Amino acid sequence: MLEVLIAVLVFSLGMIGLAGLLIFAIQSNHVAYLRTQATFLAHNMADRMGANPAGLWAGAYNGNYPVTGTASCATGCTPAQLATYDMQQWSTQLTTFLPAATGNITCSTNGVNVLPDPTQQNRRPPYAGTCTMTLTWSEAGSAGGATQASIDAAKKGQQPHTFEWVFQP
């Protein structure tokens, strides 16, 4: 009887350890998912910015995200209007796919004053301007987004996770 009791105890401890490993694996998988989403969203906005060089180098994409609004380019847009539309679409994606997400984009012409001609939308700028994109989110949330506890923890000084990228659109 004692041998059976010890065997059950050893088996139970093994199962508890296995459950702990399973929980850790699920959490790690979710963290990897959120980081993949952050990378996807960053590349998405970089592509949008690269498709609108006149708006980009005029500073229309610079700022903090998310932004709100209802811009539409159904009937055509100027480069600045397209940038506003892109920012609103990207903000929606940002808040949908990352919990408690914020972002910032800053583009610099690196001192070169030659901007692309707004009438020639596809012409690339003749210099090496760079942009810095920073995404910040909480990885403590569930698959559905940030929990109130994770938002409260972020307010109490726990560091959110950050993705920073310096790139040339």
C-alpha positions as CSV (number, residue, x, y, z in Angstrom):
1,M,0.0,0.0,0.0
2,L,2.8,2.4,0.9
3,E,4.6,1.6,-2.4
4,V,1.4,2.5,-4.4
5,L,1.1,5.8,-2.4
6,I,4.7,6.7,-3.2
7,A,4.2,5.9,-6.8
8,V,1.1,8.1,-7.0
9,L,3.0,10.9,-5.3
10,V,5.9,10.7,-7.8
11,F,3.4,10.5,-10.7
12,S,1.5,13.5,-9.4
13,L,4.7,15.6,-9.0
14,G,5.6,14.7,-12.6
15,M,2.2,15.7,-13.9
16,I,2.4,19.1,-12.0
17,G,5.8,19.7,-13.6
18,L,4.5,18.8,-17.0
19,A,1.5,21.1,-16.5
20,G,4.0,23.9,-15.6
21,L,6.0,23.3,-18.8
22,L,2.8,23.3,-20.9
23,I,1.7,26.7,-19.4
24,F,5.2,28.1,-20.1
25,A,5.1,26.8,-23.7
26,I,1.7,28.4,-24.3
27,Q,2.9,31.8,-22.8
28,S,6.0,31.7,-25.0
29,N,4.0,30.9,-28.0
30,H,1.7,33.9,-27.3
31,V,4.7,36.2,-26.8
32,A,6.1,35.0,-30.2
33,Y,2.8,35.6,-31.8
34,L,2.6,39.2,-30.5
35,R,6.2,39.9,-31.6
36,T,5.4,38.5,-35.1
37,Q,2.3,40.8,-35.3
38,A,4.5,43.8,-34.3
39,T,6.9,43.0,-37.1
40,F,4.1,42.5,-39.6
41,L,2.5,45.8,-38.6
42,A,5.8,47.7,-38.8
43,H,6.5,46.4,-42.3
44,N,2.9,47.1,-43.3
45,M,3.3,50.8,-42.4
46,A,6.7,51.0,-44.0
47,D,5.2,49.8,-47.3
48,R,2.4,52.4,-47.0
49,M,4.9,55.1,-46.4
50,G,7.1,54.0,-49.3
51,A,4.1,54.1,-51.6
52,N,3.6,57.8,-50.7
53,P,7.0,59.5,-50.8
54,A,5.6,63.0,-51.2
55,G,3.5,62.7,-48.1
56,L,6.3,60.9,-46.2
57,W,9.0,63.5,-46.7
58,A,6.6,66.3,-46.1
59,G,6.2,64.9,-42.6
60,A,2.6,63.7,-42.9
61,Y,3.4,60.3,-41.2
62,N,5.2,61.7,-38.3
63,G,3.5,61.5,-34.9
64,N,2.0,59.3,-32.2
65,Y,-0.3,56.4,-32.9
66,P,-3.1,55.3,-32.6
67,V,-5.0,58.1,-34.3
68,T,-8.7,58.3,-34.9
69,G,-10.8,59.6,-37.8
70,T,-12.8,58.6,-40.8
71,A,-10.7,59.7,-43.8
72,S,-11.5,58.1,-47.2
73,C,-9.6,58.1,-50.4
74,A,-12.5,56.6,-52.5
75,T,-12.5,59.6,-54.8
76,G,-8.8,60.2,-54.8
77,C,-6.4,61.9,-52.4
78,T,-3.6,64.3,-52.1
79,P,-0.4,62.9,-50.6
80,A,-1.3,64.4,-47.2
81,Q,-4.8,63.0,-47.3
82,L,-3.4,59.5,-48.3
83,A,-1.1,59.7,-45.3
84,T,-4.0,60.5,-43.0
85,Y,-5.9,57.6,-44.4
86,D,-2.9,55.3,-44.0
87,M,-2.4,56.4,-40.4
88,Q,-6.0,55.7,-39.5
89,Q,-6.0,52.3,-41.2
90,W,-2.8,51.4,-39.5
91,S,-4.0,52.6,-36.1
92,T,-7.0,50.3,-36.4
93,Q,-4.7,47.4,-37.1
94,L,-2.3,48.4,-34.3
95,T,-5.1,48.4,-31.7
96,T,-6.7,45.2,-33.1
97,F,-3.6,43.0,-33.2
98,L,-1.5,44.2,-30.2
99,P,-2.8,44.6,-26.6
100,A,-2.5,48.2,-25.2
101,A,-0.5,49.2,-28.3
102,T,1.0,52.6,-29.0
103,G,3.4,53.8,-31.7
104,N,5.5,56.6,-32.9
105,I,7.0,57.4,-36.3
106,T,9.6,60.1,-36.9
107,C,11.1,60.7,-40.3
108,S,14.1,62.8,-41.1
109,T,15.6,64.1,-44.3
110,N,19.0,64.1,-42.7
111,G,19.5,67.8,-43.5
112,V,18.9,67.5,-47.3
113,N,16.3,70.0,-48.4
114,V,15.3,68.4,-51.7
115,L,11.8,67.0,-51.4
116,P,10.1,64.9,-54.1
117,D,7.8,66.6,-56.5
118,P,4.2,66.1,-55.2
119,T,3.0,65.9,-58.8
120,Q,5.3,62.9,-59.5
121,Q,4.1,60.5,-56.9
122,N,6.3,57.6,-58.0
123,R,9.6,59.5,-58.1
124,R,12.0,58.5,-55.3
125,P,13.8,61.1,-53.3
126,P,17.5,61.6,-54.2
127,Y,18.8,61.2,-50.7
128,A,19.0,58.8,-47.8
129,G,16.2,60.0,-45.5
130,T,15.5,57.7,-42.6
131,C,12.5,56.9,-40.4
132,T,12.3,55.6,-36.8
133,M,9.3,53.5,-35.9
134,T,8.6,52.5,-32.3
135,L,5.8,50.2,-31.3
136,T,5.0,49.5,-27.6
137,W,2.6,46.9,-26.3
138,S,1.9,44.7,-23.2
139,E,2.6,41.0,-23.6
140,A,0.7,40.2,-20.4
141,G,-2.7,40.0,-22.1
142,S,-4.6,37.0,-23.3
143,A,-5.1,36.1,-26.9
144,G,-8.1,38.5,-27.0
145,G,-6.0,41.5,-25.9
146,A,-4.8,43.2,-22.7
147,T,-6.5,42.4,-19.5
148,Q,-7.2,45.1,-17.0
149,A,-4.6,43.6,-14.7
150,S,-1.9,44.0,-17.4
151,I,-2.9,47.6,-18.1
152,D,-2.8,48.3,-14.3
153,A,0.6,46.6,-14.1
154,A,1.9,48.7,-16.9
155,K,0.8,51.8,-15.0
156,K,2.6,50.6,-11.9
157,G,6.0,50.7,-13.6
158,Q,6.3,47.4,-15.3
159,Q,8.0,47.9,-18.6
160,P,6.0,47.2,-21.7
161,H,7.7,45.5,-24.7
162,T,9.1,47.7,-27.4
163,F,9.9,47.2,-31.1
164,E,12.1,50.0,-32.6
165,W,13.1,50.0,-36.2
166,V,15.2,52.5,-38.1
167,F,14.6,52.1,-41.8
168,Q,14.8,53.8,-45.2
169,P,11.3,53.7,-46.9
